[in-house]
Amino acid sequence: MHQELAGDLARLPELLDGARRYATEVLSGLADRPVVAAAEPPEPAPLPERGTGADGALAQFRDRWAPGFSASAGPRYLGAVTGGATPASLTGDWLTSTFDQNVVTDLDSAAAALERESVGWLRELFGVRSHEGAFVSGATMSNFVGLAIAREWVGERLGVSVAQDGVAALGNVPVLSGSPHSSVYKALSMLGMGRGCMREVPTLAGREAVDVDLLAAELAALDGRPAIVVANAGTVNTVDFDDLRAIAELRRRFPFWLHVDAAFGGFAALSPRHAELVAGLDEADSVCADLHKWLNVPYDSAVQFTRRRDLQTRVFRNAAAYLSPITEEPDFVHLTPENSRRLRALPAWFTLAAYGRQGHREIVERDIALARELGDRIAGMPHLRLLAPVRLNVVCFTLADDPATERVGALARSVAGSGEAFLTPTVYKGTPGLRAAFSNWRTTGADVGRIAAALRAG
Ligand SMILES: *Cc1c(COP(=O)(O)O)cnc(C)c1O
């Protein structure tokens, strides 16, 4: 054994203890370090010939790289939709690497059964009781898998198998959506259907929710051709929700697969006051929910739900002599793009076991209340104005006068430069603006005070 490796093996308990102490130090300073790192990344170093052992690697990481890392796991990082990691999910993540299971089959381990239990819990959490599910790396992959199953369904309607004969056998597939997330276009590109197959349906006046009557008209114009509808449960700018029940109802009249992108909006189901926003989610043929956002598990983690496992395995089956055949309960290797898979269910399992539905409801409801509070404060600042009402956990706003891209960007940079918060720029219905998304378990009212002060000073 290489000398450094043998040395590390002999000192494993001390090494892990050192890593734990360092992690503790990082986490105890997380709420107060600058949200966006000021340090420039170091110059790339050459490949080490001998190595320095794990202690040496930790020391180098700490000196060279850690100063350039953001506080994205902390309470005032409001860019994109970014969750942190609850104490239990972090524990689960450490143990995922400790056990280093490959969740491909049931042949050697209970890990796949733990993933199934976790999917069952998430099903209850989101109220999609009639679906099966699997973990994937993020909402983009969840949308990709959902749309891949949708594509196979369209093939089934037309009497072809895309999995066998390729997308050319299908021709152009109409995909309809009101305010699709950018990742849906990426998924369509990866699926060989092309970004160009998306037909954006107009939204309701002043909203990001699709106009269901216009959607019905577009479906009617297809004259019986099977289509895919991507409904949105939580748009990134203003967290608007399509009327899922009304859209699902249209399936009585028109043949389409209903995929719902509920990446973070699905968490509305945890709050009885907001659950109505996702009423009808269970009607979807496939559902995407992100977990590294509002469940507050570490990257990378999302879940993909569907009712058509038969079509899913047609697309993703990986027939090999050393793997088990596809049964009623297929191995995960036959369900998602990966073959070898990390047990990314374990952090989710840990946080749900530790805090339950109630604990996660409290995080969701607190973040919603904090977003409202920031929205109220912004409404009271003469130099700013809201671009939309705060519907859930995102505040979308801009400068009251002359909201040019450059000026809005300057405000974002000034807030980031203060180290107090991080917000991401956007364009909402043609107007440049900023988004403040609340999805971290640590955020408090005091944080909202600091964010508001940074915005006032900016
Ligand atoms: C974040 C997000 C995605 C993409 O999620 P990743 O986890 O970054 O792949 C897709 N749809 C919506 C609505 C999102 O908010």
The ligand as an SDF file (V2000), in Angstrom:
LIG
                    3D

 15 15  0  0  0  0  0  0  0  0999 V2000
  -34.6250   24.5850   -9.8120 C   0  0  0  0  0  0  0  0  0  0  0  0
  -35.6420   24.2360  -10.7860 C   0  0  0  0  0  0  0  0  0  0  0  0
  -35.3980   23.3030  -11.7990 C   0  0  0  0  0  0  0  0  0  0  0  0
  -34.0320   22.7070  -12.0440 C   0  0  0  0  0  0  0  0  0  0  0  0
  -33.5110   22.1450  -10.8950 O   0  0  0  0  0  0  0  0  0  0  0  0
  -32.0370   21.5930  -10.7110 P   0  0  0  0  0  0  0  0  0  0  0  0
  -32.1100   20.9280   -9.4000 O   0  0  0  0  0  0  0  0  0  0  0  0
  -31.1530   22.8060  -10.7130 O   0  0  0  0  0  0  0  0  0  0  0  0
  -31.7260   20.6680  -11.8220 O   0  0  0  0  0  0  0  0  0  0  0  0
  -36.4510   22.9500  -12.6050 C   0  0  0  0  0  0  0  0  0  0  0  0
  -37.6690   23.5060  -12.4570 N   0  0  0  0  0  0  0  0  0  0  0  0
  -37.9280   24.4410  -11.5140 C   0  0  0  0  0  0  0  0  0  0  0  0
  -39.2960   25.0210  -11.4120 C   0  0  0  0  0  0  0  0  0  0  0  0
  -36.9340   24.8270  -10.6390 C   0  0  0  0  0  0  0  0  0  0  0  0
  -37.1860   25.7340   -9.6960 O   0  0  0  0  0  0  0  0  0  0  0  0
  1  2  1  0
  2  3  1  0
  2 14  2  0
  3  4  1  0
  3 10  2  0
  4  5  1  0
  5  6  1  0
  6  7  2  0
  6  8  1  0
  6  9  1  0
 10 11  1  0
 11 12  2  0
 12 13  1  0
 12 14  1  0
 14 15  1  0
M  END
$$$$
